[in-house]
Amino acid sequence: MTCAIVGIGRTAFSNRSGRTTRAMAVSACREAVDDAGLTTADIDGLSTFMVYDSELPINVGYALGIDNLTWVNAMLGGGNLAVDQISTAAAVIEAGLATAVLVYRSLNGRSGHRFGTVDGPLKVPDNEQFDTQSGYLVPPNWFAMWARRHKHEFGTTAEDLGAISIQQRAHAARNEHAVRRDLLTMDDYLGSRWINEPFRVLDCTSEVDGAVAVLVVSEEIARNTKQPPVWLVDSVHSQSGCGWSQWDDMTKMYAATTGPELWKKTGLSPADIDVALMYDCFTYTVLAQMEGFGFAERGGVGDFYREGRATYGGDVVVNPHGGLLSEGYIHGFNHHYEAALQLRQAAGERQVDDAGLALVTAGGGPHGGAVVYSREHP
């Protein structure tokens, strides 16, 4: 059985939503159902992934007025699960446990519990206590350490990271939904304040409040929905149990293993991809994934961007919506929304010409995954 995304929904992204995560989740889910031309009576599965504030699927289902769900799931995790959620929903449908699964991510990531904030005593669980002694507590600490190693090994420069930030902001300028749309120059980038060297603030994702939902359905349902289906081709995952400081090569991320595996499973190559939605909690994650998935040679991503190969008219359009850096950080789930828009040929001013295949990645460091979507039935 082949599965497809047939509905997408989202709320506005903002610095202060003034809404609960449940209210935002319900709003995004209703929009996704309406977008597909279905009703909540057609939905029999709900799933989310969550850290800090979010809302459980059983509560969202109740608020949607769904009396009976045959499958619900709430995974504990962050952006590393933004693809896992889609492939799990597809697997559940293929196993016959559900036929139409709403997958959502809702968070008040700016006005609610922000990364790096602590209420009450600082408690560090499990193996993270060992990294804490070296000062590694929050994602900018970890990713900066990895980016420093890449600089040491390959001579990566601030301008290389800046080229990614500048290009994505240029894409965001076409996106009315993006929270940051002002164009950037290299001087703007280099003059922005430090967060964790080598990261400046413009290397870091834009925290927002908001929600995104997608509706994954069986092939039988997909043939009879309002929107053209966006078909799942295949996905890969790598969720290492090692700590961030124990990874054997910090110049590589999970993409170094999942990239070759994805191309082997799908029979595709980077040259086949029209749109790449690369998980970009930091500019460095884009750089490492572009290498790992084979779009650019090691140490060559900066030139890849400067030569215009990551934008319209180049090899592949990377994050045409502006990505998490400029559109907003919904733990990477907004990448699936953009992939669906692009493959429907419905992205308006930022539409990639004749987009037929989209890659969506999720995660960073040792943990992540990727999925390929197709406009045509695979």
N, C-alpha and C positions, 0 to 999 in steps of 0.2 A: 504494500500500500504506500502511495506517495502522498505526502502532506504539503500544505501550502498555507501561507499567510493571506487571508482574505479581508482582514479589517485592521485598521490602525486608529489609535486615538491618543490624545495628549491634552494636558492643560497648558496654560501659559507658564513660562519659566520666569521666576522673579526672585528678588532678594527677600521678600516677605509675602508669603501667600495669604496669610490670615485664615488659612483653612487647615483642617486636620488631614493627616495622611489618608485616612479612610475616605473622606469626602473627595480628595483628589483622585484616589484610585478608582472610586466609583464613577467619577466623571469621565476619566480616560477610558475605562472599560465600556461605559455606555456608548461613547463616541465610536469605539472600535466595532461594537456590535451593529450600530446604526450604519457605519461605513460599509459593512459587509452586506447590508440589506437583510439582516437576520433579526431575531428578537432574543431576549434573555431566556426564553423557553427553549431555545436551540442549544444553549450552553450547558455542558455537563462536566466541565473541568475548569479549575482555577489554580494558578500557581504564581508564586513570587519568590524573590530572594531579598534578604534583608540583613542589614546591620543598623544599629541605632534605631531611629524611629521609622516605622513602616506600618503596615496593617495586614493582619492575617487573612488568608483567603476565605475562611468560613464567615468572617465578619463582612467582607466585601460581597460575598455571595448573598448573604442575608439582605444587605442593603440594596442589592440589585433586584431583589425579589425572586431569587432562584430557590425553589423549595427543595430540590434534590440534586446534589452534585455527586457524581459517581467517583470523582477523583479530585483531591485537593493536595497541595504541597507548598511548604514554605521552607526554602533552603536558607541556611545561615551562611552568609558570605557577601562579598562585594562584587566589584566589576569582573572578577574572574569567572563569575557564574552567569554573566549576561548572555553568553551563547549556550551554556549548559542548559539553561531554562528552556530554550527553544528546542534543542535536540531531545530533551527529556519529554517535553510535551508531545513531540512527534513520536517518540518511542511508546508513550502511553497510548496514543491513538492507534499505532500499528499493533499494539498488544490487545486492542479491543476493550480497553478500560474506559475510554471516552471517545467522543467523536469531534468535539469542538471545545478547545481549551483556551481560555483567556489567560495570557501571561502579562503581568504588569510589574512596574517598579514605581513606588511612590515614596517620596521623602521630602522633608523640610530640611534640605541640606545646607541652607544658609541661615534661616531664622531658628531652626531647631538645634539638634545635637550635631555640632560641626566636628570634623576630624581634628584631633589635637586638643580638644577641650575635655576637661575631667571634672565631674561633679563628685565631691567627697574624696575619700582616700584613694590614692593611686594604687591600683592593683594590676599587676602584670601576670597573665596566666601562662601556664605550661612552659614550653621551651622559649617563649619570648623573654622570659626573665634573664636569659643569658645575653641576649642582644642588648637589653636595657642597660647593662653595665657599660656598654660601649657607646651609649647615647642614642640608640636607635629605638624610637618610640612611635613615630608616625610616618606615613608614606613618603613625604619629602626627604626624610632622613635616609630611608632605604634606597630610593631611586637615585638620589644624589650620589650615594656611594657607588652604585653601579655605573652611573654616567662618568664619574671620575676615573673609574678603571678603563672605560672605553676611550676617554681622552688620553690616558697614559699609553694604551696599546696602539691606538690608531691616529693620534694627533688631532682628534676631534676638537673643534673650536667653538667658542661662543657663537660665532657667526653661523656655524652649521645648525645649531639648535635654533638660532634666531630665524633662519630661513624657513623653518617649519612653522614657527609661530606667526610670522608675517604672511605666509601663503594661506594659512587657515583663516586668518583674520580677513584676508581679501575675499575668500569664499563666503565668510559670514556676512560680509557687506551686502550680499544678495539675498540674505535670509532674514525676513522680517521677524522671525521667531527667535533669533539669536539675541542674547543679552549683551554681547559686545560686538559692535559693527564698525567702529571707527578704524580706518586703515592705519597700519603701522609702518614705520620706517625702521631701518636698522639702528638709527640713532635712538629712536623711541625704545626699541628693545634693549639696547645696551645701557640705556639710562634708567631702566626700571629697577626697582629696589630688589635687593637680595632676599632670598628665602633660605635656601641651603645651597651653598656653592657646589656645583656650577649653575644652580637654578636661580633665575630671577623670577619675579612674580609673573612675567609673561611666558614663562615655561610651564606654568601651573594651570590646572583646570579651573574653570569658573564655577564655584559652588552656587547652586540655585535651589529653590523650592519648586517642586513640580512632579508630574507623573506622566508615564507613557504606558500604553497597553497595545498588545498585538493579539490577534485572534488566529490561532493555528487550528486547521480543520483537516478532516479526511479528504481524500480525492473526490469521493462521491459528493460531499457538500460543496467542495471548491468549484465543481462544475456548474453550480447553480447559485452563485452569489453575484451581488451587484458589481463588485470590483473584479478586474482581472486577477487571477491568482498569481502569487509570487511563490514559485516552487522551491522547496528545499532540495538541494542537490546532494549534499553530504556535509558532515561536520567531524571535527577531531577535537580532542581535549588532552590536557596534560596538567594534572594537579599534584605536584610534588609535595611530599611531606617534610622535606628538609626546610630548615630556617633560611631566611634571607641571607644571613652571613655565612651559610654553609654551602651555598651553590658553587659548583666547581669552576664556573667561568662567568664572571659578572659582566663580561662584554656581550653575552648572549642572554636571551630570555627563552621562555617556553617555546617561542616561535621557531627556534632553531631545530626543534624536533617535530613540532606539529606542522610546520610549513611543508617539509618534504612528504610527510604522511598524508597531508591534505591533497597535494597534487597527485600522489600515487593513487589514492582512493577515488578521486574524481576523474582522473585522466586529463586534467587541465594543467595549465601552467600560468605563471604571473602574466604572461603576454595575452592570455585570454580574458583577463579581468578588465571590465570597463570602469567600475567604481570600487574603490577600496575604502571601507569605513574602518579605520585603524584606531584601536583603543588608545586614547591620548590623554590619560590623566596627567602626563607630563610630556614635553617634547621628546624626551629621551625614549619613551616607550614607542613612539612612532618610529624613531630612528632605528631602534633595535628590531622592531617588527618588519620594517621595510627590508632590512638585511635578512632576517630569519625566513621570511616568506619568499625571498629571492627577487624582489623588485630592483634592488641595488646591491652592488658589491660591498663587502665589508669596508668601512671607512669612506664610502662614496656617497652617502645619502645627502650630505650637504650640497655636493655638486649636482646630484639628481634634482634637487629642488631649485637650485640656482639656474639650471638649464631649462627650467619650465617643464620638466618631465612628470611632475606630480599634479598638474593642473590641466585645464581644458586645452586640447590640442597636443598634449604630451602623451606619455606612455599609458598613464592611468590617472584618473581624477581621485585624489585622496581627500576624504572628508569635505565634500562639496557644501555641506551645511555649516561648516566652521568647526565641527567636532566638539568635543567636550571642552576644549580650550576656549572656544568663543561662543558656541551655541548655549552650552550649559551642561553641567555634570549630573546626569540621571543614571549614574553608575554604568554608563555605556549603553543603556537600553534604547536611547534615542537613535543610535546607529541603525537599529533594525527598522525603525520608523522611516529613516531617510532611505535605506535600501529599498523598502517597499515603494516609496514615492518615485524613486529613480527608475525602477523597473516597470512601474506603471506608466512611465513617461508623463508624470504628473507633478514634477518638481518646479515647474514654472521657470523663472528667470535663471535658476541654477541647474536646469536640466542638462544632463550629460547626453550628447547626441547618440541616439539609438542604443542606449544602455541595455545590454542583454544579460550580463552576469555581474553580480556584486559579491564582494568578499566582506564579511563582518568579523572583526576580531574582538577578543575580550580578555582583559587581564594584563598582568605584567609580572616581571621577575619569574619565579618558578611556576606560576599558576596561570592557566589561561586556556583559551579554545578559539575555534574559528568555524564559520559556516559559509558555504557558498549558496547563493540564491540565483535562480534563473527566471527570466521572463517566459521562456518556453518550457514546456513539460520535459523533464529530463529523460 
